[in-house]
Amino acid sequence: MAELTVNFLGKTLRNPFVLGAGPLTYSGEALVAAWEAGLGAVVTKTLRREPADNPYPHLVDIGRGTLINAEKWADLTAEQWIEREIPLAKKHGVVVIASVGHTPEEAEELVRPVEDAGADFIELVSYNESTMIPMVEKAKERVKIPVIAKLSPNWPDLPRVAARCLAAGAAAITAVDSYGPVLRLDVRTARPLLGSPYGFGWLSGAGLKPIALRAVAEICLANPGAKVIGLGGVSSGEDALEMLLAGAGLVGICSVAMSRGLRVVDTLTRELSSLLDELGYASVEDASGRSLPHLLPAEHKERLRFRYHPEKCTDCRLCVTRCPYGARRLEDKKMELDEEKCRNCGYCVSVCRPGALTSDRLRGWA
Ligand SMILES: Cc1cc2nc3c(=O)[nH]c(=O)nc-3n(C[C@H](O)[C@H](O)[C@H](O)COP(=O)(O)O)c2cc1C
Protein backbone atom coordinates (compact mmCIF):
# COMPACT_ATOMS: atom_id res chain seq x y z
CA MET A 1 0.00 0.00 0.00
CA ALA A 2 1.29 3.44 -0.93
CA GLU A 3 2.40 5.60 2.00
CA LEU A 4 -0.13 8.37 2.61
CA THR A 5 1.56 10.07 5.54
CA VAL A 6 3.44 13.20 4.61
CA ASN A 7 6.14 15.15 6.36
CA PHE A 8 5.13 18.78 6.08
CA LEU A 9 7.56 21.37 7.46
CA GLY A 10 8.70 19.03 10.22
CA LYS A 11 5.28 17.69 11.19
CA THR A 12 3.95 14.28 10.20
CA LEU A 13 0.45 14.49 8.71
CA ARG A 14 -1.62 11.29 8.49
CA ASN A 15 -2.59 12.06 4.89
CA PRO A 16 -2.07 14.94 2.42
CA PHE A 17 -5.61 16.36 2.63
CA VAL A 18 -6.01 19.82 4.17
CA LEU A 19 -9.39 21.48 4.68
CA GLY A 20 -9.04 25.02 3.30
CA ALA A 21 -10.43 28.08 5.09
CA GLY A 22 -14.17 28.34 4.54
CA PRO A 23 -17.60 27.79 6.06
CA LEU A 24 -16.64 24.33 7.35
CA THR A 25 -13.87 25.83 9.48
CA TYR A 26 -15.95 28.57 11.10
CA SER A 27 -15.30 27.56 14.75
CA GLY A 28 -13.31 25.30 17.06
CA GLU A 29 -16.09 22.68 16.98
CA ALA A 30 -16.04 22.76 13.17
CA LEU A 31 -12.26 22.19 13.16
CA VAL A 32 -12.73 19.18 15.46
CA ALA A 33 -15.47 17.74 13.22
CA ALA A 34 -13.19 18.10 10.18
CA TRP A 35 -10.35 16.46 12.07
CA GLU A 36 -12.59 13.58 13.12
CA ALA A 37 -13.58 13.13 9.45
CA GLY A 38 -9.92 12.22 8.79
CA LEU A 39 -8.24 15.33 7.39
CA GLY A 40 -4.47 15.67 7.66
CA ALA A 41 -4.71 19.32 8.74
CA VAL A 42 -7.37 22.03 8.95
CA VAL A 43 -7.16 25.76 8.15
CA THR A 44 -9.23 28.12 10.31
CA LYS A 45 -11.59 30.63 8.75
CA THR A 46 -9.53 33.81 8.26
CA LEU A 47 -8.99 35.87 11.44
CA ARG A 48 -9.07 39.64 11.16
CA ARG A 49 -9.28 42.53 13.62
CA GLU A 50 -13.03 42.94 13.04
CA PRO A 51 -15.45 40.04 12.58
CA ALA A 52 -17.07 39.78 9.13
CA ASP A 53 -20.60 40.92 8.37
CA ASN A 54 -21.64 39.05 5.23
CA PRO A 55 -24.24 40.07 2.61
CA TYR A 56 -27.34 37.91 2.08
CA PRO A 57 -27.16 35.58 0.30
CA HIS A 58 -23.45 34.94 0.07
CA LEU A 59 -23.07 31.31 -1.03
CA VAL A 60 -24.60 29.60 -4.08
CA ASP A 61 -24.13 26.21 -5.71
CA ILE A 62 -24.12 26.83 -9.48
CA GLY A 63 -23.96 23.14 -10.41
CA ARG A 64 -21.31 20.73 -11.68
CA GLY A 65 -19.44 20.90 -8.37
CA THR A 66 -18.89 24.64 -8.65
CA LEU A 67 -19.80 27.38 -6.15
CA ILE A 68 -19.77 31.14 -6.08
CA ASN A 69 -19.55 33.03 -2.82
CA ALA A 70 -19.29 36.49 -1.37
CA GLU A 71 -18.37 35.28 2.10
CA LYS A 72 -15.79 37.39 3.86
CA TRP A 73 -13.47 36.29 6.67
CA ALA A 74 -14.37 34.85 10.13
CA ASP A 75 -17.54 36.14 11.75
CA LEU A 76 -16.16 35.31 15.21
CA THR A 77 -13.77 37.83 16.76
CA ALA A 78 -10.02 37.24 16.67
CA GLU A 79 -10.08 37.27 20.50
CA GLN A 80 -12.57 34.41 20.52
CA TRP A 81 -10.43 32.40 18.11
CA ILE A 82 -7.36 32.99 20.26
CA GLU A 83 -9.01 32.37 23.64
CA ARG A 84 -11.43 29.58 22.78
CA GLU A 85 -11.58 28.15 19.24
CA ILE A 86 -7.91 27.35 18.53
CA PRO A 87 -7.22 25.97 22.07
CA LEU A 88 -10.37 23.82 21.78
CA ALA A 89 -9.18 22.36 18.47
CA LYS A 90 -5.70 21.75 19.87
CA LYS A 91 -7.18 19.97 22.92
CA HIS A 92 -8.68 17.48 20.43
CA GLY A 93 -5.35 16.96 18.65
CA VAL A 94 -6.24 18.87 15.47
CA VAL A 95 -3.31 19.98 13.30
CA VAL A 96 -4.29 23.65 13.05
CA ILE A 97 -3.23 26.05 10.33
CA ALA A 98 -4.41 29.49 11.52
CA SER A 99 -5.42 31.77 8.68
CA VAL A 100 -4.65 35.46 9.26
CA GLY A 101 -5.64 38.29 6.90
CA HIS A 102 -5.53 40.72 5.20
CA THR A 103 -3.05 43.50 5.99
CA PRO A 104 0.50 43.80 7.38
CA GLU A 105 -0.91 45.58 10.46
CA GLU A 106 -3.26 42.69 11.19
CA ALA A 107 -0.49 40.14 10.64
CA GLU A 108 1.69 42.10 13.05
CA GLU A 109 -1.03 42.15 15.70
CA LEU A 110 -2.48 38.64 15.37
CA VAL A 111 0.22 36.10 14.52
CA ARG A 112 1.92 35.97 17.95
CA PRO A 113 -1.31 35.46 19.95
CA VAL A 114 -2.36 32.83 17.40
CA GLU A 115 0.95 31.00 17.89
CA ASP A 116 0.54 31.27 21.69
CA ALA A 117 -2.98 29.82 21.33
CA GLY A 118 -1.36 26.65 19.96
CA ALA A 119 -1.59 26.93 16.15
CA ASP A 120 0.86 24.64 14.34
CA PHE A 121 1.23 26.88 11.29
CA ILE A 122 0.15 30.36 10.16
CA GLU A 123 -1.39 30.88 6.72
CA LEU A 124 -1.40 34.50 5.54
CA VAL A 125 -4.02 35.61 3.05
CA SER A 126 -4.62 38.92 1.34
CA TYR A 127 -6.88 40.32 -1.37
CA ASN A 128 -4.01 42.42 -2.56
CA GLU A 129 -0.72 41.19 -3.98
CA SER A 130 1.30 44.17 -2.73
CA THR A 131 0.47 43.49 0.94
CA MET A 132 1.51 39.84 0.92
CA ILE A 133 5.29 40.32 1.15
CA PRO A 134 5.11 42.80 4.10
CA MET A 135 2.67 40.41 5.79
CA VAL A 136 5.19 37.57 5.50
CA GLU A 137 7.97 39.81 6.81
CA LYS A 138 5.91 40.98 9.80
CA ALA A 139 4.84 37.44 10.64
CA LYS A 140 8.38 36.07 10.36
CA GLU A 141 9.62 38.70 12.84
CA ARG A 142 7.05 37.57 15.39
CA VAL A 143 6.58 33.78 15.31
CA LYS A 144 8.65 30.60 15.35
CA ILE A 145 6.03 28.34 13.72
CA PRO A 146 6.17 28.06 9.91
CA VAL A 147 4.43 30.75 7.89
CA ILE A 148 2.55 29.85 4.70
CA ALA A 149 1.53 32.42 2.06
CA LYS A 150 -1.80 31.85 0.30
CA LEU A 151 -1.89 33.26 -3.22
CA SER A 152 -4.81 34.43 -5.32
CA PRO A 153 -5.30 33.14 -8.87
CA ASN A 154 -6.23 36.71 -9.79
CA TRP A 155 -2.65 37.92 -9.42
CA PRO A 156 -0.84 38.01 -12.76
CA ASP A 157 2.62 36.62 -11.99
CA LEU A 158 2.32 33.88 -9.37
CA PRO A 159 5.81 32.37 -9.85
CA ARG A 160 7.34 35.75 -9.05
CA VAL A 161 5.05 36.42 -6.05
CA ALA A 162 5.78 32.93 -4.73
CA ALA A 163 9.52 33.48 -5.10
CA ARG A 164 9.28 36.77 -3.20
CA CYS A 165 7.22 35.17 -0.42
CA LEU A 166 9.75 32.34 -0.08
CA ALA A 167 12.63 34.83 -0.05
CA ALA A 168 10.83 36.81 2.69
CA GLY A 169 10.73 33.66 4.82
CA ALA A 170 7.51 31.83 3.91
CA ALA A 171 8.04 28.10 4.41
CA ALA A 172 5.31 27.12 1.93
CA ILE A 173 2.79 28.45 -0.55
CA THR A 174 -0.93 27.70 -0.74
CA ALA A 175 -2.25 27.96 -4.29
CA VAL A 176 -5.00 29.10 -4.70
CA ASP A 177 -7.76 31.22 -3.20
CA SER A 178 -11.10 31.44 -5.04
CA TYR A 179 -11.17 33.21 -8.44
CA GLY A 180 -13.00 36.36 -9.37
CA PRO A 181 -14.86 38.50 -9.42
CA VAL A 182 -17.51 36.50 -11.27
CA LEU A 183 -21.25 37.01 -11.83
CA ARG A 184 -24.34 34.81 -12.15
CA LEU A 185 -27.94 35.99 -12.59
CA ASP A 186 -31.32 34.40 -11.87
CA VAL A 187 -33.28 34.61 -15.12
CA ARG A 188 -36.62 34.41 -13.27
CA THR A 189 -36.01 37.37 -10.98
CA ALA A 190 -33.41 39.15 -13.17
CA ARG A 191 -31.41 39.60 -9.98
CA PRO A 192 -27.85 38.52 -9.18
CA LEU A 193 -27.50 35.24 -7.25
CA LEU A 194 -25.41 36.93 -4.56
CA GLY A 195 -26.23 39.87 -2.32
CA SER A 196 -22.79 41.47 -2.63
CA PRO A 197 -22.09 44.81 -4.40
CA TYR A 198 -23.16 44.36 -8.08
CA GLY A 199 -23.78 40.69 -7.23
CA PHE A 200 -20.11 39.92 -7.84
CA GLY A 201 -18.58 36.88 -6.13
CA TRP A 202 -15.76 34.35 -6.15
CA LEU A 203 -15.60 31.03 -7.96
CA SER A 204 -14.52 27.78 -6.31
CA GLY A 205 -14.91 24.04 -6.83
CA ALA A 206 -14.65 22.00 -10.02
CA GLY A 207 -14.70 25.04 -12.34
CA LEU A 208 -11.57 26.35 -10.61
CA LYS A 209 -9.45 23.21 -10.96
CA PRO A 210 -7.61 23.93 -14.24
CA ILE A 211 -6.69 27.41 -13.00
CA ALA A 212 -5.43 26.03 -9.68
CA LEU A 213 -3.41 23.31 -11.41
CA ARG A 214 -1.76 25.81 -13.71
CA ALA A 215 -0.92 28.00 -10.71
CA VAL A 216 0.61 25.10 -8.75
CA ALA A 217 2.62 23.91 -11.75
CA GLU A 218 4.00 27.30 -12.70
CA ILE A 219 4.96 28.07 -9.09
CA CYS A 220 6.73 24.71 -8.79
CA LEU A 221 8.48 25.00 -12.16
CA ALA A 222 9.85 28.42 -11.24
CA ASN A 223 10.67 27.54 -7.61
CA PRO A 224 12.11 24.02 -7.53
CA GLY A 225 11.74 22.36 -4.14
CA ALA A 226 9.03 24.80 -2.96
CA LYS A 227 6.46 23.26 -0.60
CA VAL A 228 3.02 23.88 -2.06
CA ILE A 229 -0.50 23.15 -0.84
CA GLY A 230 -2.50 22.63 -4.05
CA LEU A 231 -6.02 23.93 -3.45
CA GLY A 232 -8.81 24.50 -5.97
CA GLY A 233 -11.43 22.24 -7.43
CA VAL A 234 -10.25 18.92 -6.07
CA SER A 235 -13.24 16.58 -5.85
CA SER A 236 -11.86 13.08 -6.39
CA GLY A 237 -8.79 10.97 -5.71
CA GLU A 238 -7.83 11.48 -9.36
CA ASP A 239 -8.00 15.28 -8.92
CA ALA A 240 -5.82 14.96 -5.83
CA LEU A 241 -3.23 12.94 -7.74
CA GLU A 242 -3.30 15.54 -10.52
CA MET A 243 -2.47 18.23 -7.92
CA LEU A 244 0.42 16.14 -6.61
CA LEU A 245 1.76 15.48 -10.12
CA ALA A 246 1.67 19.26 -10.76
CA GLY A 247 4.05 19.69 -7.83
CA ALA A 248 1.87 20.01 -4.74
CA GLY A 249 3.04 18.29 -1.55
CA LEU A 250 -0.36 18.59 0.15
CA VAL A 251 -3.84 18.76 -1.36
CA GLY A 252 -6.43 21.26 -0.17
CA ILE A 253 -10.19 20.84 -0.40
CA CYS A 254 -13.01 23.21 0.43
CA SER A 255 -16.02 23.25 -1.94
CA VAL A 256 -16.23 19.46 -2.34
CA ALA A 257 -16.62 19.05 1.41
CA MET A 258 -19.51 21.52 1.30
CA SER A 259 -21.23 19.84 -1.66
CA ARG A 260 -20.74 16.27 -0.45
CA GLY A 261 -20.19 16.61 3.29
CA LEU A 262 -17.11 15.72 5.33
CA ARG A 263 -17.68 12.02 4.51
CA VAL A 264 -15.97 12.81 1.22
CA VAL A 265 -12.61 12.86 3.01
CA ASP A 266 -12.78 9.11 3.46
CA THR A 267 -13.66 8.62 -0.23
CA LEU A 268 -10.87 10.91 -1.43
CA THR A 269 -8.32 9.15 0.79
CA ARG A 270 -9.35 5.70 -0.45
CA GLU A 271 -9.44 6.79 -4.10
CA LEU A 272 -6.02 8.43 -3.88
CA SER A 273 -4.54 5.43 -2.12
CA SER A 274 -5.76 2.94 -4.72
CA LEU A 275 -4.69 5.16 -7.63
CA LEU A 276 -1.18 5.51 -6.18
CA ASP A 277 -1.04 1.70 -5.90
CA GLU A 278 -2.41 1.15 -9.41
CA LEU A 279 0.06 3.58 -10.99
CA GLY A 280 3.03 2.30 -9.02
CA TYR A 281 3.77 5.28 -6.80
CA ALA A 282 5.27 4.24 -3.45
CA SER A 283 3.95 7.30 -1.61
CA VAL A 284 2.36 10.73 -1.88
CA GLU A 285 5.86 12.20 -1.86
CA ASP A 286 6.90 9.86 -4.70
CA ALA A 287 4.08 11.19 -6.90
CA SER A 288 4.65 14.85 -6.10
CA GLY A 289 6.02 16.81 -9.07
CA ARG A 290 6.13 13.86 -11.49
CA SER A 291 4.46 15.87 -14.29
CA LEU A 292 6.86 18.80 -14.06
CA PRO A 293 9.49 17.33 -16.45
CA HIS A 294 6.69 16.92 -19.03
CA LEU A 295 5.61 20.57 -18.86
CA LEU A 296 7.82 21.97 -21.58
CA PRO A 297 7.87 25.47 -23.06
CA ALA A 298 7.90 24.18 -26.66
CA GLU A 299 4.77 23.05 -28.58
CA HIS A 300 4.31 19.34 -29.07
CA LYS A 301 4.17 18.68 -32.82
CA GLU A 302 4.54 14.92 -33.19
CA ARG A 303 1.43 13.41 -34.76
CA LEU A 304 -0.71 11.48 -32.30
CA ARG A 305 -0.68 7.71 -32.47
CA PHE A 306 -4.22 6.39 -31.87
CA ARG A 307 -5.22 2.96 -30.68
CA TYR A 308 -8.71 1.47 -30.71
CA HIS A 309 -9.77 -1.18 -28.16
CA PRO A 310 -12.98 -2.76 -29.55
CA GLU A 311 -13.58 -4.78 -26.38
CA LYS A 312 -14.11 -1.52 -24.45
CA CYS A 313 -16.21 0.20 -27.14
CA THR A 314 -19.90 0.74 -26.28
CA ASP A 315 -20.70 1.97 -29.80
CA CYS A 316 -21.78 5.38 -28.46
CA ARG A 317 -20.10 6.82 -31.59
CA LEU A 318 -19.10 10.07 -29.89
CA CYS A 319 -15.69 9.75 -31.53
CA VAL A 320 -17.47 9.90 -34.89
CA THR A 321 -20.21 12.43 -34.18
CA ARG A 322 -18.06 14.86 -32.23
CA CYS A 323 -15.19 14.94 -34.75
CA PRO A 324 -15.46 18.46 -36.24
CA TYR A 325 -13.78 17.29 -39.48
CA GLY A 326 -15.71 14.06 -40.15
CA ALA A 327 -12.44 12.13 -40.01
CA ARG A 328 -13.65 9.01 -38.17
CA ARG A 329 -15.78 6.07 -39.27
CA LEU A 330 -16.94 3.28 -36.99
CA GLU A 331 -18.69 0.23 -38.47
CA ASP A 332 -19.18 -3.10 -36.63
CA LYS A 333 -16.43 -2.21 -34.16
CA LYS A 334 -14.01 -1.40 -36.96
CA MET A 335 -12.50 2.04 -36.63
CA GLU A 336 -11.21 3.97 -39.61
CA LEU A 337 -9.41 7.29 -39.59
CA ASP A 338 -9.10 9.53 -42.63
CA GLU A 339 -5.58 10.88 -42.06
CA GLU A 340 -6.13 13.65 -44.62
CA LYS A 341 -9.11 15.06 -42.73
CA CYS A 342 -7.74 14.48 -39.20
CA ARG A 343 -6.19 17.64 -37.66
CA ASN A 344 -4.68 15.73 -34.68
CA CYS A 345 -6.76 17.78 -32.24
CA GLY A 346 -7.24 14.77 -29.94
CA TYR A 347 -10.88 15.61 -29.13
CA CYS A 348 -12.11 12.12 -30.12
CA VAL A 349 -9.98 10.48 -27.42
CA SER A 350 -11.11 12.94 -24.78
CA VAL A 351 -14.81 12.21 -25.41
CA CYS A 352 -14.38 8.42 -25.28
CA ARG A 353 -15.56 7.73 -21.72
CA PRO A 354 -14.97 3.94 -21.72
CA GLY A 355 -11.36 4.43 -22.88
CA ALA A 356 -11.85 2.47 -26.11
CA LEU A 357 -9.94 5.09 -28.07
CA THR A 358 -6.56 6.06 -26.64
CA SER A 359 -3.50 7.88 -27.88
CA ASP A 360 0.11 8.08 -26.84
CA ARG A 361 -0.74 11.35 -25.01
CA LEU A 362 -4.25 10.78 -23.62
CA ARG A 363 -5.61 7.99 -21.42
CA GLY A 364 -2.42 5.99 -21.82
CA TRP A 365 -1.05 4.12 -24.76
CA ALA A 366 -1.90 0.68 -23.41
C1 LIG B 1 -17.74 30.05 1.02
C2 LIG B 1 -16.25 30.12 0.99
C3 LIG B 1 -15.59 30.87 1.97
C4 LIG B 1 -14.20 30.98 1.96
N1 LIG B 1 -13.58 31.69 2.94
C5 LIG B 1 -12.22 31.78 2.93
C6 LIG B 1 -11.53 32.46 3.97
O1 LIG B 1 -12.12 32.94 4.94
N2 LIG B 1 -10.19 32.55 3.88
C7 LIG B 1 -9.48 32.01 2.85
O2 LIG B 1 -8.27 32.09 2.83
N3 LIG B 1 -10.12 31.32 1.86
C8 LIG B 1 -11.45 31.20 1.88
N4 LIG B 1 -12.09 30.50 0.89
C9 LIG B 1 -11.29 29.93 -0.22
C10 LIG B 1 -10.99 28.45 0.00
O3 LIG B 1 -10.17 28.24 1.13
C11 LIG B 1 -10.27 27.86 -1.25
O4 LIG B 1 -9.08 28.58 -1.45
C12 LIG B 1 -11.12 27.94 -2.51
O5 LIG B 1 -12.47 27.70 -2.23
C13 LIG B 1 -10.63 26.95 -3.57
O6 LIG B 1 -10.76 25.63 -3.13
P1 LIG B 1 -11.99 24.68 -3.57
O7 LIG B 1 -12.14 24.82 -5.05
O8 LIG B 1 -11.60 23.32 -3.12
O9 LIG B 1 -13.19 25.20 -2.86
C14 LIG B 1 -13.46 30.35 0.92
C15 LIG B 1 -14.13 29.59 -0.05
C16 LIG B 1 -15.51 29.46 -0.01
C17 LIG B 1 -16.19 28.61 -1.06
The ligand as an ORCA input file, in Angstrom:
! r2SCAN-3c Opt
* xyz 0 1
  C     -17.743     30.047      1.020
  C     -16.248     30.125      0.994
  C     -15.591     30.866      1.969
  C     -14.204     30.982      1.959
  N     -13.583     31.687      2.935
  C     -12.220     31.779      2.933
  C     -11.534     32.459      3.974
  O     -12.117     32.935      4.941
  N     -10.194     32.546      3.883
  C      -9.483     32.009      2.845
  O      -8.268     32.094      2.831
  N     -10.116     31.324      1.859
  C     -11.455     31.199      1.884
  N     -12.085     30.495      0.893
  C     -11.293     29.930     -0.225
  C     -10.986     28.448     -0.005
  O     -10.171     28.237      1.131
  C     -10.271     27.864     -1.246
  O      -9.079     28.582     -1.455
  C     -11.117     27.944     -2.506
  O     -12.474     27.696     -2.228
  C     -10.628     26.953     -3.566
  O     -10.756     25.629     -3.129
  P     -11.995     24.677     -3.567
  O     -12.135     24.819     -5.047
  O     -11.597     23.321     -3.117
  O     -13.185     25.202     -2.859
  C     -13.459     30.346      0.919
  C     -14.130     29.588     -0.052
  C     -15.512     29.460     -0.014
  C     -16.191     28.612     -1.057
*
